[in-house]
Structure formats: C-alpha cells, structure tokens
Amino acid sequence: MPDHQYVTYEEFGRRFFEVAVSEQRVGDAIAAIAGDEFEMGPIAQGPGKIAKVTARVKIQTPQVTRHVSELITFAIRIPLEIDMVVDLRIDKPRFMVFGEIALRAEALAAEPLLLILDVHKPRAADISIHVTSKSLRAEVVRIVGGVDAEIKRFIAAHVSGEIDSPESHRAKVIDVAEQLDQTWTGV
C-alpha cells in the first residue's frame, strides 16, 4: 500500500494516546464525574455549633489545560457558584460564593489495553472561594464561624467521594479492546 506513510507501533501508540486524551474529551469526562450541582448541609458551625449552614453548589463547565511530555497531564479548573444560607435561629444571612476547584490528572496506560484518566483527589487547599454578603452581621458570622474553611473542606470531601464513585470509575477507564470489538466490522 504505497499511499501510506508507515510508523512504528510505539509511534502509533503515542499518537493514539495524544488524540484519545484531548482537552475536550477529558473535560467531558470531568463534567460527567462532577455533575451539575449538589447540596450541602445543614452543617453545624460556630461557637456551640449554633449556626446551621446549607448551600446549593452549581458546577460550571470544567476548563482543561493539557501538558504533553513523557506523561500527558492535565490541569483542571472547575468553576463553582454557591448560594449559601447560615441559619442563626434569629436571622438567616445569605451569601453568594464564587469559587474554583483545581484538580490534577494524568493519562495512563494499563493492562490488558486500558486508557485510564487518573484524577487526583482535591484537598481543601485546592479550592479557592470568594464570599460576598449584604450585611455586616453576615460577615461577622462568616468570620467567627469559620464558614470559608468549612465550605472548602466539604467541597473537597464531596469531590473526593465523586472521584471514587462507580460512575466516575466508568468515566475514567476506557477499555480500548472492548471499544474496538464494538466498532470493527471487518468491512
């Protein structure tokens, strides 16, 4: 077949990996893992655990940056919008929180012929947030109650649980041989 430029199996494998784990595909897999939104709380906070924090977290489209070297790695940023209420029994200050989860991942090959997206679990330090409120009382409650740290801790725990879920496992592991068997018609 003189019309083709042949490559080694190793070159083919590397090119296949680079095409298979594009920023778009990884972003889609991360979006499938993260979902659209989740709720947290009520979580008891502050002195005597008197305040109850509840929040609705909306997950935005992941932003993925791929780095190709010996390993193919990804820097992933997932923007968040959080509508939060702190129930103090006498008052219910509302907060708007904007944040971002920073994740790292790498594309790996495994036996027998698996393509794996290994997503590292976030720590609270991998989550950045900006909290706004409309009253001085709400700001005092937020600071005294350590609300920011609790939001980060809860989001990190939630995302770590999602990374370990069976649905996430299916989104992160592609059995290439199985996929070829399903698509190869021999025609």
C-alpha positions as CSV (number, residue, x, y, z in Angstrom):
1,M,0.0,0.0,0.0
2,P,2.3,2.8,-1.3
3,D,-0.1,5.7,-0.4
4,H,0.6,5.4,3.4
5,Q,3.4,6.6,5.5
6,Y,4.1,3.9,8.0
7,V,5.1,4.5,11.6
8,T,6.3,2.2,14.4
9,Y,3.9,0.6,16.8
10,E,5.4,2.8,19.5
11,E,4.8,6.0,17.4
12,F,1.3,4.9,16.7
13,G,0.6,4.2,20.4
14,R,1.9,7.6,21.4
15,R,-0.1,9.4,18.7
16,F,-3.2,7.4,19.6
17,F,-2.9,8.4,23.3
18,E,-2.4,12.1,22.4
19,V,-5.5,12.1,20.2
20,A,-7.6,10.0,22.6
21,V,-7.0,12.2,25.7
22,S,-7.7,15.6,24.2
23,E,-8.7,18.5,26.4
24,Q,-12.3,18.2,25.1
25,R,-12.6,14.5,26.0
26,V,-11.0,15.0,29.4
27,G,-13.3,18.0,30.1
28,D,-16.3,15.9,29.1
29,A,-15.2,13.0,31.5
30,I,-14.6,15.5,34.3
31,A,-18.1,17.1,33.7
32,A,-19.6,13.6,33.9
33,I,-17.8,13.0,37.2
34,A,-18.6,16.4,38.7
35,G,-22.3,16.6,37.7
36,D,-24.3,19.8,37.5
37,E,-25.0,20.7,41.1
38,F,-25.2,19.3,44.7
39,E,-26.4,20.5,48.0
40,M,-24.5,20.6,51.3
41,G,-25.7,20.8,54.8
42,P,-27.1,21.7,57.1
43,I,-23.7,21.7,58.8
44,A,-23.4,22.9,62.4
45,Q,-20.9,25.7,62.7
46,G,-19.5,28.3,65.0
47,P,-19.3,28.5,68.8
48,G,-21.6,25.9,70.3
49,K,-22.5,24.8,66.8
50,I,-25.5,27.1,66.9
51,A,-25.4,28.1,63.3
52,K,-26.6,25.7,60.6
53,V,-25.0,26.2,57.1
54,T,-26.8,25.0,54.0
55,A,-25.7,25.6,50.4
56,R,-26.6,24.8,46.8
57,V,-23.4,24.3,44.7
58,K,-23.7,24.8,40.9
59,I,-20.9,23.3,38.9
60,Q,-19.8,25.2,35.8
61,T,-18.0,23.8,32.7
62,P,-14.6,22.5,33.5
63,Q,-11.6,24.2,31.9
64,V,-8.8,21.8,31.0
65,T,-5.2,22.5,30.0
66,R,-3.2,19.6,28.7
67,H,0.6,19.3,29.1
68,V,2.3,16.8,26.8
69,S,5.7,15.5,27.8
70,E,6.8,12.0,28.8
71,L,3.4,11.8,30.6
72,I,0.3,13.5,29.4
73,T,-1.0,15.5,32.3
74,F,-3.9,17.9,32.9
75,A,-4.6,21.0,34.9
76,I,-8.3,21.2,35.5
77,R,-10.3,24.1,36.9
78,I,-13.9,23.7,37.8
79,P,-15.7,27.0,38.5
80,L,-18.4,26.9,41.2
81,E,-21.3,29.2,42.2
82,I,-22.7,28.6,45.7
83,D,-25.8,30.0,47.2
84,M,-25.4,29.7,51.0
85,V,-27.6,30.4,54.0
86,V,-26.5,30.5,57.6
87,D,-29.4,29.8,59.9
88,L,-28.8,31.5,63.2
89,R,-32.3,30.9,64.5
90,I,-32.9,34.6,64.8
91,D,-31.5,35.6,61.4
92,K,-30.7,33.8,58.2
93,P,-28.0,35.7,56.4
94,R,-27.5,34.7,52.7
95,F,-24.1,34.6,51.0
96,M,-23.1,34.3,47.3
97,V,-19.9,32.4,46.9
98,F,-17.8,32.1,43.7
99,G,-15.1,29.5,43.7
100,E,-13.0,27.1,41.8
101,I,-11.7,23.6,42.3
102,A,-8.2,22.9,41.0
103,L,-7.6,19.3,40.0
104,R,-4.7,17.4,38.5
105,A,-4.9,14.3,36.4
106,E,-2.8,12.2,34.1
107,A,-3.5,9.8,31.3
108,L,-2.1,6.3,32.0
109,A,-2.0,3.0,30.1
110,A,-2.7,-0.3,31.8
111,E,-3.1,-4.0,31.0
112,P,-4.7,-5.5,29.1
113,L,-5.4,-2.4,26.9
114,L,-6.9,0.2,29.1
115,L,-6.7,4.0,28.9
116,I,-7.1,5.5,32.4
117,L,-7.6,9.1,33.4
118,D,-6.1,9.2,36.9
119,V,-7.8,12.2,38.7
120,H,-6.1,13.3,41.9
121,K,-8.4,14.0,44.8
122,P,-8.5,17.6,45.8
123,R,-7.5,19.0,49.2
124,A,-9.2,22.0,50.8
125,A,-6.1,24.0,49.7
126,D,-7.1,23.2,46.0
127,I,-10.3,25.0,46.4
128,S,-10.5,28.8,46.2
129,I,-13.6,30.8,47.1
130,H,-14.7,34.4,47.3
131,V,-17.6,35.0,49.6
132,T,-19.9,38.1,49.4
133,S,-22.7,39.1,51.7
134,K,-25.0,42.1,52.1
135,S,-24.7,42.8,55.8
136,L,-22.0,43.4,58.5
137,R,-23.7,40.8,60.7
138,A,-23.4,38.2,58.0
139,E,-19.7,39.0,57.6
140,V,-19.1,38.6,61.3
141,V,-21.0,35.3,61.3
142,R,-18.9,34.1,58.4
143,I,-15.6,35.0,60.1
144,V,-16.4,33.9,63.6
145,G,-18.0,30.7,62.4
146,G,-15.1,29.7,60.1
147,V,-17.6,29.2,57.3
148,D,-15.0,29.6,54.5
149,A,-12.8,26.8,55.8
150,E,-15.9,24.5,56.2
151,I,-17.0,25.2,52.7
152,K,-13.6,24.2,51.3
153,R,-13.5,21.1,53.5
154,F,-16.9,20.0,52.5
155,I,-16.4,20.6,48.7
156,A,-13.1,18.7,48.8
157,A,-14.8,15.8,50.6
158,H,-17.7,15.8,48.2
159,V,-15.4,15.8,45.1
160,S,-13.2,13.1,46.5
161,G,-16.3,10.9,47.0
162,E,-17.4,11.6,43.4
163,I,-13.9,10.6,42.1
164,D,-14.2,7.3,43.9
165,S,-17.8,6.5,42.8
166,P,-18.6,3.6,40.4
167,E,-20.0,6.1,37.8
168,S,-16.7,8.0,38.0
169,H,-14.7,4.8,37.5
170,R,-16.6,4.1,34.3
171,A,-15.9,7.6,33.1
172,K,-12.2,7.4,33.8
173,V,-11.4,3.9,32.4
174,I,-11.7,3.1,28.7
175,D,-11.2,-0.5,27.6
176,V,-9.8,0.1,24.2
177,A,-10.0,-3.6,23.1
178,E,-13.7,-3.6,24.0
179,Q,-14.3,-0.4,22.1
180,L,-12.5,-1.8,19.0
181,D,-14.5,-5.0,19.2
182,Q,-17.7,-3.0,19.2
183,T,-16.8,-0.8,16.2
184,W,-14.7,-3.1,14.0
185,T,-16.9,-4.6,11.4
186,G,-14.2,-6.2,9.3
187,V,-15.6,-4.5,6.2
